[in-house]
Amino acid sequence: MIIVNEEHMQGKTISKEYWENLYKNNETGWDIGFAAPAIKEYIDQLADKSLSILIPGCGNAYEAEYLLTQGFSDVTLIDIVPSLTAALEQKFGSEVGKRIRIVRGDFFRHEGSYNLILEQTFLSALDPSLRSQYVDKMHSLLLEGGHLTGLLFNKVFEEEGPPYGGTLDEYKKMFEGKFTVKTLEPCYNSIERRKGAEVFINLINK
């Protein structure tokens, strides 16, 4: 496992202790228990198994597990929660350091170059004041022509987050400066409890 400096974002932050406590108390309502169908369907269309793939705020990393079963060979996970990344080390066992890399630390301090970044509940964990930094960091981590693909919430939550939501128009304005929008539309194959409340994105780095 690789550890990088943590919690160096500008703007409102939530500590790793906050997330650690949620996992310890099993208060993880965002965790659906398996890889999201929309992301699985996207992965199934990818022919190049050597793509370098990053999953930020990876949680229990169901999408990473699916990637490995499909033969992908260059997957990086990053999360801020120590007990979670330790558990992932155990979960992926002998694959760690071979086909999968696990980083404990702050996404905004992460360095690398990727063909694909998968988004699954990560943006919704960040205070909206960090969204411009999120876009900039995604842009810097992706190779030219690389894809930022996954799911965002297509709703505004009544209570203060996390999770934090948004609308199609907000997301379009967020991304259009540094990404070409291939797909940004309501998700048609969300899980039952999120039907009508998700956006599927497939954005191409400029």
LONUBA-179592 format. One record per atom (N, C-alpha, C, O): residue in three letters; x, y, z. Coordinates in steps of 0.2 Angstrom, whole numbers, padded with zeros to 4 digits, always signed. Last residue first. Example, Ala and Ser with C-alpha at 12.3 -4.5 7.8 and 13.67 -1.06 7.14 Angstrom:
// LONUBA-179592
SER+0064-0011+0035SER+0068-0005+0036SER+0064+0000+0039SER+0067+0006+0040ALA+0066-0028+0039ALA+0062-0022+0039ALA+0066-0016+0039ALA+0071-0017+0042
END
This chain:
// LONUBA-179592
LYS-0049+0085-0112LYS-0046+0090-0118LYS-0039+0090-0118LYS-0036+0093-0122ASN-0056+0070-0109ASN-0051+0075-0107ASN-0049+0079-0113ASN-0046+0076-0118ILE-0073+0067-0110ILE-0067+0066-0113ILE-0062+0071-0111ILE-0064+0077-0113LEU-0085+0058-0100LEU-0082+0064-0102LEU-0075+0063-0104LEU-0071+0059-0102ASN-0099+0052-0096ASN-0093+0049-0100ASN-0090+0056-0103ASN-0093+0058-0108ILE-0111+0049-0083ILE-0106+0054-0087ILE-0101+0049-0091ILE-0099+0044-0088PHE-0127+0048-0078PHE-0122+0044-0081PHE-0117+0049-0085PHE-0120+0053-0089VAL-0136+0053-0064VAL-0133+0055-0070VAL-0127+0050-0072VAL-0123+0049-0068GLU-0150+0048-0053GLU-0143+0048-0055GLU-0141+0050-0063GLU-0146+0050-0067ALA-0163+0047-0050ALA-0159+0051-0046ALA-0151+0051-0047ALA-0147+0053-0044GLY-0170+0037-0057GLY-0172+0044-0057GLY-0168+0049-0054GLY-0169+0055-0054LYS-0166+0025-0045LYS-0169+0027-0051LYS-0172+0034-0051LYS-0175+0036-0047ARG-0161+0020-0033ARG-0158+0027-0036ARG-0161+0028-0043ARG-0159+0033-0046ARG-0167+0008-0030ARG-0168+0014-0025ARG-0165+0021-0028ARG-0166+0026-0024GLU-0163+0000-0041GLU-0170+0002-0040GLU-0171+0008-0035GLU-0174+0013-0037ILE-0149+0006-0050ILE-0152+0002-0046ILE-0159+0004-0044ILE-0160+0010-0044SER-0150+0013-0067SER-0148+0013-0060SER-0151+0008-0056SER-0156+0004-0058ASN-0151+0014-0081ASN-0150+0007-0078ASN-0147+0008-0071ASN-0143+0004-0069TYR-0151+0027-0086TYR-0157+0022-0088TYR-0157+0016-0084TYR-0162+0012-0083CYS-0147+0042-0080CYS-0145+0035-0080CYS-0151+0031-0081CYS-0156+0031-0077PRO-0148+0057-0089PRO-0151+0053-0084PRO-0149+0046-0085PRO-0149+0043-0091GLU-0131+0062-0095GLU-0138+0061-0096GLU-0141+0057-0090GLU-0137+0053-0087LEU-0119+0064-0104LEU-0121+0067-0098LEU-0128+0068-0098LEU-0131+0072-0100THR-0106+0059-0115THR-0113+0057-0112THR-0113+0061-0105THR-0109+0061-0101LYS-0096+0068-0119LYS-0099+0063-0124LYS-0106+0060-0121LYS-0110+0060-0125VAL-0090+0083-0118VAL-0095+0079-0115VAL-0098+0074-0121VAL-0100+0076-0126THR-0074+0087-0115THR-0079+0086-0120THR-0084+0081-0118THR-0082+0076-0116PHE-0067+0097-0102PHE-0069+0090-0105PHE-0074+0091-0110PHE-0078+0096-0110LYS-0065+0109-0097LYS-0059+0105-0098LYS-0061+0098-0101LYS-0056+0094-0101GLY-0077+0116-0098GLY-0071+0120-0099GLY-0065+0115-0101GLY-0061+0117-0105GLU-0088+0108-0094GLU-0087+0109-0101GLU-0080+0113-0103GLU-0078+0113-0108PHE-0090+0105-0080PHE-0085+0101-0084PHE-0083+0104-0091PHE-0078+0102-0094MET-0099+0114-0075MET-0093+0112-0071MET-0088+0109-0076MET-0082+0111-0075LYS-0110+0114-0084LYS-0106+0120-0083LYS-0099+0118-0079LYS-0094+0122-0081LYS-0114+0101-0082LYS-0112+0103-0088LYS-0108+0109-0088LYS-0102+0109-0091TYR-0118+0101-0068TYR-0113+0097-0070TYR-0110+0099-0077TYR-0104+0099-0078GLU-0129+0110-0069GLU-0123+0112-0065GLU-0117+0108-0067GLU-0112+0110-0068ASP-0138+0103-0077ASP-0135+0110-0079ASP-0129+0112-0075ASP-0124+0114-0078LEU-0141+0092-0070LEU-0138+0091-0076LEU-0134+0098-0078LEU-0129+0098-0081THR-0137+0095-0052THR-0141+0095-0058THR-0137+0094-0064THR-0131+0095-0064GLY-0133+0087-0036GLY-0133+0093-0041GLY-0137+0091-0047GLY-0141+0086-0047GLY-0128+0083-0019GLY-0130+0082-0026GLY-0129+0087-0031GLY-0125+0092-0030TYR-0118+0076-0007TYR-0120+0082-0010TYR-0122+0080-0017TYR-0119+0076-0020PRO-0122+0065+0008PRO-0120+0067+0001PRO-0122+0073-0002PRO-0127+0076+0001PRO-0112+0077+0018PRO-0113+0073+0013PRO-0119+0068+0014PRO-0121+0066+0019GLY-0125+0090+0016GLY-0122+0083+0015GLY-0116+0083+0020GLY-0114+0086+0024GLU-0140+0095+0023GLU-0133+0097+0022GLU-0130+0090+0021GLU-0130+0086+0025GLU-0156+0090+0016GLU-0151+0091+0022GLU-0144+0092+0019GLU-0142+0090+0014GLU-0160+0089+0003GLU-0163+0094+0007GLU-0159+0095+0013GLU-0158+0101+0015PHE-0151+0087-0012PHE-0153+0084-0006PHE-0155+0090-0001PHE-0152+0095-0001VAL-0155+0086-0028VAL-0152+0091-0023VAL-0155+0088-0017VAL-0161+0088-0016LYS-0150+0075-0041LYS-0155+0077-0036LYS-0151+0082-0031LYS-0145+0082-0031ASN-0142+0065-0047ASN-0146+0069-0051ASN-0152+0072-0047ASN-0157+0071-0048PHE-0125+0060-0043PHE-0132+0061-0041PHE-0136+0066-0045PHE-0133+0072-0046LEU-0116+0052-0055LEU-0117+0057-0051LEU-0124+0057-0049LEU-0128+0055-0052LEU-0105+0039-0062LEU-0112+0041-0059LEU-0111+0047-0054LEU-0107+0047-0050GLY-0094+0038-0075GLY-0097+0035-0070GLY-0104+0038-0068GLY-0107+0040-0072THR-0078+0043-0081THR-0084+0040-0083THR-0087+0037-0076THR-0084+0035-0072LEU-0067+0052-0090LEU-0070+0052-0083LEU-0077+0049-0084LEU-0081+0052-0087HIS-0054+0046-0101HIS-0061+0047-0100HIS-0062+0047-0092HIS-0059+0044-0088GLY-0042+0054-0112GLY-0044+0050-0107GLY-0051+0051-0105GLY-0054+0057-0106GLY-0037+0064-0120GLY-0042+0059-0123GLY-0044+0054-0118GLY-0048+0050-0120GLU-0023+0065-0111GLU-0027+0068-0116GLU-0031+0063-0120GLU-0028+0058-0122LEU-0024+0057-0095LEU-0021+0058-0101LEU-0025+0062-0106LEU-0031+0061-0106LEU-0029+0064-0080LEU-0031+0060-0086LEU-0026+0062-0091LEU-0025+0068-0092LEU-0025+0073-0070LEU-0023+0065-0069LEU-0024+0061-0075LEU-0021+0056-0077SER-0030+0085-0074SER-0022+0084-0073SER-0020+0077-0073SER-0015+0075-0075HIS-0044+0083-0073HIS-0040+0085-0079HIS-0033+0084-0079HIS-0030+0081-0084MET-0045+0081-0059MET-0047+0075-0064MET-0043+0077-0071MET-0041+0072-0074LYS-0041+0093-0055LYS-0037+0087-0053LYS-0039+0082-0058LYS-0034+0078-0060ASP-0051+0102-0060ASP-0044+0103-0061ASP-0040+0097-0060ASP-0036+0095-0064VAL-0063+0096-0053VAL-0062+0096-0061VAL-0055+0097-0063VAL-0053+0093-0067TYR-0059+0098-0040TYR-0061+0092-0042TYR-0060+0091-0050TYR-0056+0087-0052GLN-0059+0112-0040GLN-0053+0109-0039GLN-0053+0101-0041GLN-0049+0099-0044SER-0073+0114-0041SER-0068+0117-0047SER-0061+0114-0046SER-0058+0112-0051ARG-0078+0108-0030ARG-0079+0106-0036ARG-0075+0108-0042ARG-0073+0104-0046LEU-0077+0113-0017LEU-0071+0109-0019LEU-0072+0107-0027LEU-0068+0104-0029SER-0089+0117-0013SER-0084+0122-0013SER-0077+0119-0016SER-0073+0123-0019PRO-0097+0106-0010PRO-0097+0109-0017PRO-0092+0114-0018PRO-0090+0116-0024ASP-0087+0093-0002ASP-0091+0099-0002ASP-0091+0103-0008ASP-0086+0103-0012LEU-0089+0076-0007LEU-0085+0082-0007LEU-0089+0088-0006LEU-0094+0089-0010ALA-0096+0065-0010ALA-0093+0066-0003ALA-0090+0072-0002ALA-0087+0074+0003SER-0100+0066-0023SER-0105+0067-0018SER-0102+0068-0011SER-0106+0070-0007LEU-0088+0062-0030LEU-0090+0069-0030LEU-0095+0071-0024LEU-0095+0076-0021PHE-0090+0048-0027PHE-0084+0052-0024PHE-0086+0059-0024PHE-0085+0062-0019THR-0099+0039-0032THR-0101+0042-0026THR-0095+0047-0023THR-0095+0049-0017GLN-0089+0035-0044GLN-0094+0032-0040GLN-0095+0034-0033GLN-0092+0032-0029GLU-0080+0036-0058GLU-0083+0040-0053GLU-0089+0037-0050GLU-0094+0035-0054LEU-0064+0031-0064LEU-0071+0029-0063LEU-0074+0033-0057LEU-0071+0033-0052ILE-0054+0036-0077ILE-0056+0037-0070ILE-0063+0036-0069ILE-0067+0038-0073LEU-0042+0031-0089LEU-0049+0031-0087LEU-0049+0032-0079LEU-0046+0029-0075ASN-0029+0033-0091ASN-0033+0033-0097ASN-0040+0033-0095ASN-0044+0036-0099TYR-0018+0043-0081TYR-0023+0038-0082TYR-0027+0038-0088TYR-0028+0044-0091SER-0005+0047-0071SER-0007+0048-0077SER-0012+0042-0079SER-0009+0036-0079GLY-0001+0055-0055GLY-0002+0049-0059GLY-0004+0051-0066GLY-0006+0057-0067GLU-0003+0059-0038GLU+0000+0060-0044GLU+0000+0054-0048GLU+0000+0048-0046HIS-0013+0067-0025HIS-0011+0061-0029HIS-0008+0063-0036HIS-0010+0068-0039ARG-0019+0076-0018ARG-0012+0076-0018ARG-0009+0070-0022ARG-0003+0070-0023PHE-0032+0074-0019PHE-0030+0080-0022PHE-0022+0081-0022PHE-0020+0086-0025PHE-0034+0062-0012PHE-0035+0062-0019PHE-0032+0068-0022PHE-0028+0068-0028ASP-0025+0058+0001ASP-0029+0063-0001ASP-0029+0063-0009ASP-0023+0064-0012GLY-0024+0040+0006GLY-0022+0047+0006GLY-0027+0052+0002GLY-0032+0050+0001ARG-0017+0025+0001ARG-0021+0028+0007ARG-0019+0036+0007ARG-0013+0037+0008VAL-0019+0015-0013VAL-0016+0021-0010VAL-0020+0024-0005VAL-0026+0025-0005ILE-0015+0001-0021ILE-0020+0004-0016ILE-0016+0009-0013ILE-0011+0008-0010ARG-0016-0007-0037ARG-0012-0003-0032ARG-0017+0000-0027ARG-0022+0003-0030ILE-0016-0022-0046ILE-0020-0017-0042ILE-0015-0014-0037ILE-0011-0017-0034ARG-0008-0032-0052ARG-0013-0029-0056ARG-0017-0023-0053ARG-0021-0019-0056LYS+0003-0030-0041LYS+0003-0033-0048LYS-0002-0030-0052LYS+0000-0025-0056GLY+0000-0024-0030GLY+0007-0023-0032GLY+0008-0026-0039GLY+0013-0026-0042VAL-0011-0036-0026VAL-0009-0030-0024VAL-0001-0029-0026VAL+0003-0034-0025GLU-0015-0050-0028GLU-0015-0045-0034GLU-0012-0038-0032GLU-0010-0035-0037SER-0014-0056-0016SER-0008-0057-0020SER-0009-0052-0026SER-0004-0051-0030GLY-0027-0046-0009GLY-0021-0051-0008GLY-0016-0051-0013GLY-0012-0046-0013PHE-0039-0040-0009PHE-0036-0041-0015PHE-0029-0045-0015PHE-0027-0048-0020LYS-0042-0040+0005LYS-0047-0042+0000LYS-0043-0044-0006LYS-0045-0049-0009GLN-0031-0034+0011GLN-0033-0041+0013GLN-0037-0044+0007GLN-0036-0049+0005GLU-0032-0021+0006GLU-0025-0025+0005GLU-0027-0033+0006GLU-0024-0037+0003LEU-0044-0018+0011LEU-0043-0019+0003LEU-0037-0023+0002LEU-0037-0027-0003ALA-0041-0016+0024ALA-0046-0021+0022ALA-0045-0023+0015ALA-0045-0029+0013ALA-0033-0004+0023ALA-0030-0010+0026ALA-0035-0016+0024ALA-0032-0022+0022THR-0043+0005+0018THR-0037+0003+0014THR-0034-0003+0016THR-0031-0008+0012LEU-0051+0005+0030LEU-0054+0003+0023LEU-0048+0001+0019LEU-0048-0005+0016SER-0043+0010+0040SER-0046+0004+0041SER-0048+0001+0034SER-0048-0005+0033PRO-0040+0024+0034PRO-0035+0019+0035PRO-0038+0011+0036PRO-0035+0007+0033VAL-0047+0032+0021VAL-0049+0029+0027VAL-0044+0023+0028VAL-0044+0018+0025ILE-0046+0038+0009ILE-0043+0042+0015ILE-0043+0038+0021ILE-0040+0039+0026ASP-0041+0030-0006ASP-0046+0032-0001ASP-0042+0034+0005ASP-0036+0033+0006ILE-0039+0024-0022ILE-0037+0028-0017ILE-0042+0030-0013ILE-0048+0031-0015LEU-0032+0011-0034LEU-0038+0013-0029LEU-0035+0019-0024LEU-0029+0018-0022THR-0029+0007-0050THR-0027+0010-0044THR-0033+0013-0040THR-0037+0016-0043VAL-0025-0006-0061VAL-0030-0003-0058VAL-0027+0001-0051VAL-0024-0003-0047ASP-0021-0014-0073ASP-0018-0008-0071ASP-0023-0004-0067ASP-0026+0001-0070SER-0028-0025-0080SER-0021-0026-0077SER-0018-0020-0073SER-0012-0021-0071PHE-0043-0034-0082PHE-0039-0028-0082PHE-0033-0028-0078PHE-0033-0032-0073GLY-0051-0046-0082GLY-0044-0046-0085GLY-0041-0040-0085GLY-0035-0039-0088GLN-0063-0046-0075GLN-0063-0045-0083GLN-0057-0045-0086GLN-0056-0044-0092THR-0059-0046-0062THR-0062-0053-0065THR-0063-0052-0073THR-0063-0057-0076LEU-0055-0033-0061LEU-0050-0039-0061LEU-0053-0045-0064LEU-0050-0049-0067LEU-0067-0026-0062LEU-0062-0025-0067LEU-0057-0031-0067LEU-0055-0033-0072TYR-0073-0031-0050TYR-0076-0033-0057TYR-0071-0032-0062TYR-0070-0036-0067GLU-0065-0024-0041GLU-0066-0032-0041GLU-0068-0034-0047GLU-0066-0039-0050ALA-0068-0011-0044ALA-0061-0014-0045ALA-0061-0021-0045ALA-0058-0024-0049GLU-0081-0010-0040GLU-0080-0009-0047GLU-0073-0012-0049GLU-0072-0015-0054TYR-0080-0012-0026TYR-0083-0017-0030TYR-0082-0017-0038TYR-0081-0022-0041ALA-0074-0004-0016ALA-0070-0006-0022ALA-0073-0012-0026ALA-0070-0016-0029ASN-0077+0001-0004ASN-0076-0006-0004ASN-0074-0009-0011ASN-0073-0015-0012GLY-0070+0017-0008GLY-0074+0013-0004GLY-0072+0006-0004GLY-0066+0004-0004CYS-0063+0026-0016CYS-0065+0019-0019CYS-0070+0015-0015CYS-0073+0011-0017GLY-0059+0039-0020GLY-0064+0037-0015GLY-0067+0031-0016GLY-0073+0030-0016PRO-0055+0035-0037PRO-0054+0039-0031PRO-0060+0038-0026PRO-0066+0037-0029ILE-0049+0023-0047ILE-0055+0024-0044ILE-0054+0028-0037ILE-0051+0025-0032LEU-0040+0023-0063LEU-0040+0025-0056LEU-0048+0026-0053LEU-0052+0028-0057ILE-0032+0013-0075ILE-0038+0015-0072ILE-0037+0017-0065ILE-0034+0014-0061SER-0024+0011-0090SER-0023+0013-0083SER-0029+0016-0080SER-0032+0021-0083LEU-0028-0003-0100LEU-0029+0004-0098LEU-0027+0005-0091LEU-0029+0001-0087SER-0027-0016-0104SER-0021-0013-0101SER-0022-0006-0099SER-0017-0003-0097LYS-0038-0021-0111LYS-0037-0023-0104LYS-0031-0020-0100LYS-0030-0020-0094ASP-0048-0014-0122ASP-0041-0014-0120ASP-0040-0015-0113ASP-0042-0011-0109ALA-0062-0014-0123ALA-0058-0020-0126ALA-0051-0020-0124ALA-0048-0025-0123LEU-0076-0011-0115LEU-0069-0009-0115LEU-0065-0015-0118LEU-0065-0020-0114GLN-0089-0014-0112GLN-0087-0011-0118GLN-0080-0010-0120GLN-0078-0008-0125ASP-0089-0017-0098ASP-0090-0022-0103ASP-0088-0020-0110ASP-0087-0025-0115ILE-0089-0004-0092ILE-0083-0008-0092ILE-0083-0014-0098ILE-0078-0016-0101TYR-0103-0001-0094TYR-0097+0003-0098TYR-0091-0001-0098TYR-0088-0002-0103GLU-0109-0010-0086GLU-0110-0010-0093GLU-0105-0007-0097GLU-0103-0009-0103LYS-0103-0007-0074LYS-0102-0013-0076LYS-0103-0013-0084LYS-0099-0016-0088ILE-0110+0006-0072ILE-0102+0006-0073ILE-0100-0001-0076ILE-0096-0001-0080ALA-0123+0002-0071ALA-0121+0006-0077ALA-0114+0006-0078ALA-0111+0007-0084PRO-0123-0007-0060PRO-0124-0009-0066PRO-0122-0005-0072PRO-0119-0007-0077ALA-0110-0005-0048ALA-0116-0002-0051ALA-0117-0005-0058ALA-0112-0005-0062ALA-0105-0019-0039ALA-0103-0014-0044ALA-0109-0012-0047ALA-0114-0016-0049PHE-0112-0020-0022PHE-0109-0023-0028PHE-0108-0017-0033PHE-0109-0012-0032GLY-0116-0013-0011GLY-0114-0019-0010GLY-0112-0023-0016GLY-0110-0029-0016ILE-0119+0001-0011ILE-0124-0003-0013ILE-0122-0011-0013ILE-0127-0015-0014ASP-0116+0013+0000ASP-0113+0007-0002ASP-0118+0002-0004ASP-0122+0000+0000TRP-0122+0024+0006TRP-0120+0025-0001TRP-0117+0018-0004TRP-0117+0017-0010GLY-0123+0021+0020GLY-0129+0020+0015GLY-0127+0021+0008GLY-0131+0019+0004THR-0115+0016+0031THR-0112+0017+0024THR-0118+0016+0019THR-0118+0012+0015GLU-0112+0014+0045GLU-0116+0019+0042GLU-0114+0021+0035GLU-0112+0027+0034ASN-0104+0005+0053ASN-0108+0003+0047ASN-0113+0007+0045ASN-0119+0005+0043ASN-0095+0010+0061ASN-0102+0010+0064ASN-0107+0007+0058ASN-0113+0007+0059LYS-0084+0011+0053LYS-0084+0007+0059LYS-0091+0005+0062LYS-0092+0000+0065TYR-0088+0020+0043TYR-0086+0013+0042TYR-0087+0008+0048TYR-0089+0003+0048LEU-0089+0031+0051LEU-0095+0029+0047LEU-0094+0022+0046LEU-0098+0018+0046ASN-0076+0033+0056ASN-0081+0031+0061ASN-0087+0029+0057ASN-0091+0024+0060GLU-0069+0036+0044GLU-0067+0030+0048GLU-0073+0028+0052GLU-0075+0022+0053TRP-0075+0049+0041TRP-0076+0043+0037TRP-0075+0036+0040TRP-0078+0031+0040TYR-0069+0056+0052TYR-0077+0056+0051TYR-0078+0050+0047TYR-0083+0046+0048GLU-0056+0054+0050GLU-0059+0051+0056GLU-0066+0051+0055GLU-0070+0046+0058LYS-0053+0062+0039LYS-0053+0054+0038LYS-0056+0051+0044LYS-0059+0045+0044SER-0064+0076+0039SER-0058+0072+0041SER-0059+0065+0040SER-0064+0062+0039ILE-0069+0086+0026ILE-0071+0082+0031ILE-0065+0077+0033ILE-0062+0074+0028THR-0067+0104+0022THR-0065+0097+0022THR-0068+0093+0027THR-0070+0095+0032LYS-0069+0118+0012LYS-0071+0114+0018LYS-0069+0107+0017LYS-0070+0104+0011GLY-0053+0124+0006GLY-0060+0124+0006GLY-0062+0119+0012GLY-0058+0116+0015GLN-0040+0114-0001GLN-0042+0121+0001GLN-0050+0121+0000GLN-0053+0118-0004MET-0033+0099+0006MET-0037+0103+0001MET-0039+0110+0004MET-0039+0111+0010HIS-0026+0090+0012HIS-0022+0096+0011HIS-0026+0100+0006HIS-0024+0104+0002GLU-0027+0076+0018GLU-0031+0082+0020GLU-0027+0089+0019GLU-0026+0093+0023GLU-0011+0068+0017GLU-0018+0068+0017GLU-0021+0075+0019GLU-0017+0079+0023ASN+0003+0061+0008ASN+0000+0066+0013ASN-0007+0067+0012ASN-0010+0067+0006VAL+0001+0043+0005VAL+0003+0050+0003VAL+0000+0055+0008VAL-0004+0053+0012ILE+0006+0027+0004ILE+0003+0032+0008ILE+0005+0039+0006ILE+0011+0040+0005ILE+0002+0011-0004ILE+0006+0018-0004ILE+0002+0023+0000ILE-0004+0023+0000MET+0004-0006+0000MET+0000+0000+0000MET+0004+0006+0000MET+0010+0006+0003
END
